[in-house]
Amino acid sequence: MSKLRIKKGDQVVILAGRDKGARGKILNVDPSKKRVWVEKVNFVKRHHRQSEKYPQGGIIEKEASIDISNVRLICPRCGEITTTRHIVKDDATRPRVCAKCGEELE
């Protein structure tokens, strides 16, 4: 399993699929399946029976997962689609930085 370059809370843009071009915040990441959930993107409808969690039951809309290869990170400083790099600081930490402008993403 490889490390992912996207974390919860990052701003991303969708590159492929029905919601191509949409921007949103990462809600959840599943590294084992390489899937991410993005806020207000890729809605699906699910039918729920009445329960304590869903007292009315019925059809509920919620976000579904997207493959991580279909999202790209947006740098908060320069606002462009970018990749990440790691730099080694004097105190031996390795923060993520924007490959275009060099801003730390942590």
C-alpha positions as CSV (number, residue, x, y, z in Angstrom):
1,M,0.0,0.0,0.0
2,S,1.5,3.3,-1.1
3,K,1.2,6.6,0.8
4,L,-1.4,9.0,-0.5
5,R,-0.6,12.7,-1.2
6,I,-4.1,13.9,-0.3
7,K,-5.4,14.3,3.3
8,K,-8.7,15.0,5.0
9,G,-9.5,18.7,4.8
10,D,-7.6,19.4,1.5
11,Q,-9.3,21.4,-1.2
12,V,-9.4,19.4,-4.5
13,V,-10.8,19.6,-8.0
14,I,-12.6,16.6,-9.8
15,L,-10.8,15.6,-13.0
16,A,-13.2,13.0,-14.4
17,G,-16.8,11.8,-14.2
18,R,-20.2,13.3,-13.9
19,D,-18.9,16.1,-11.5
20,K,-15.8,17.0,-13.6
21,G,-14.6,20.5,-12.7
22,A,-16.3,20.6,-9.3
23,R,-14.3,21.7,-6.3
24,G,-14.7,20.6,-2.7
25,K,-13.1,19.6,0.5
26,I,-12.0,16.0,1.3
27,L,-14.3,14.6,4.0
28,N,-12.7,11.1,4.3
29,V,-9.9,9.0,2.8
30,D,-9.7,5.2,2.6
31,P,-6.0,4.4,1.8
32,S,-6.6,0.7,1.5
33,K,-9.1,1.1,-1.4
34,K,-7.6,4.4,-2.7
35,R,-11.0,6.2,-2.4
36,V,-11.9,9.6,-1.2
37,W,-15.2,11.3,-0.2
38,V,-15.5,14.9,-1.4
39,E,-18.0,17.4,0.1
40,K,-21.0,18.1,-2.1
41,V,-19.7,15.9,-5.0
42,N,-20.9,12.5,-6.4
43,F,-24.3,12.3,-4.7
44,V,-26.1,8.9,-4.7
45,K,-29.6,8.0,-3.5
46,R,-30.0,5.3,-0.8
47,H,-33.3,3.8,0.4
48,H,-33.5,3.5,4.2
49,R,-36.0,1.7,6.3
50,Q,-37.4,3.5,9.4
51,S,-35.0,3.4,12.3
52,E,-33.8,5.5,15.1
53,K,-31.2,7.1,12.8
54,Y,-33.8,7.7,10.0
55,P,-37.2,8.1,11.8
56,Q,-39.0,9.0,8.5
57,G,-37.2,6.4,6.4
58,G,-37.3,7.0,2.6
59,I,-34.7,8.0,0.1
60,I,-31.6,9.7,1.4
61,E,-29.0,11.5,-0.7
62,K,-25.4,11.3,0.4
63,E,-21.8,11.6,-1.0
64,A,-20.3,8.5,-2.5
65,S,-16.6,7.8,-2.8
66,I,-14.4,8.7,-5.8
67,D,-11.2,7.1,-6.9
68,I,-8.2,9.1,-5.7
69,S,-6.8,9.2,-9.3
70,N,-9.7,11.4,-10.3
71,V,-8.9,14.3,-7.9
72,R,-6.1,16.8,-7.8
73,L,-5.0,19.0,-5.0
74,I,-5.6,22.8,-5.1
75,C,-2.9,25.0,-3.5
76,P,-4.4,27.4,-1.0
77,R,-1.8,30.1,-1.8
78,C,-1.6,30.1,-5.6
79,G,-5.0,28.5,-6.2
80,E,-3.7,26.2,-9.0
81,I,-4.0,22.5,-9.4
82,T,-0.7,21.1,-8.2
83,T,1.2,18.0,-6.9
84,T,3.0,17.9,-3.6
85,R,6.6,17.4,-2.7
86,H,8.3,16.9,0.7
87,I,11.2,19.0,2.0
88,V,13.4,18.1,4.9
89,K,13.7,20.9,7.5
90,D,16.4,21.4,10.1
91,D,14.3,19.8,12.8
92,A,14.0,16.6,10.7
93,T,10.3,17.2,9.8
94,R,9.1,16.6,6.3
95,P,6.1,18.8,5.5
96,R,4.1,18.7,2.3
97,V,4.8,21.7,0.0
98,C,3.2,22.9,-3.3
99,A,5.3,21.9,-6.3
100,K,4.6,25.2,-8.0
101,C,4.9,27.9,-5.4
102,G,6.7,26.1,-2.5
103,E,4.0,27.0,0.1
104,E,3.6,24.5,3.0
105,L,0.3,22.7,2.9
106,E,0.1,21.6,6.6
